[in-house]
């Protein structure tokens, strides 16, 4: 597992928009462990939604949240926000927050991803998001852990990063 320490305000102050068009920021989740994931409804990795929701249900009451960022960067996301909301709700029963669609790479990438992509993965490689369902665990202290798309949300390294940052029961 690889990680970086980013000044927390550098991440939590970046403006983001909910899927309902409301302005917010990761600061709305202050004090929580946050799992940021770029999601896509028509991706072969979409079944990861089920495991993301399981993490939300398991750890949500302890100060954790998944935050999904739909992205059509890899041409696998539905075109409208209403379709994305319906898909997430009807297909996977998603209860965690979903944001508005973003670009994760390139000239028009979202500033949050510009910051997150500085974090190296387990092999020490930072840079571009390789595919849908790339995951970033952000701790309340600003530590960022990066996990590539093929790593399942319930993998020991992700669960370990989440549990290590949560308050002890």
Secondary structure, DSSP 8 states (H G I E B T S, - for coil): -EEEE--HHHHHTSEEEBTTS-EEEGGGGTTSEEEEEEE-TTSTTTTHHHHHHHHHHHHGGGTEEEEEEE--TTS-S-SSHHHHHHHHHHHH---SEEE-----SSTT--HHHHHHTTS--TTS--SS--STT-EEEE-TTSEEEEE-TTS-TTSHHHHHHHHHHS---
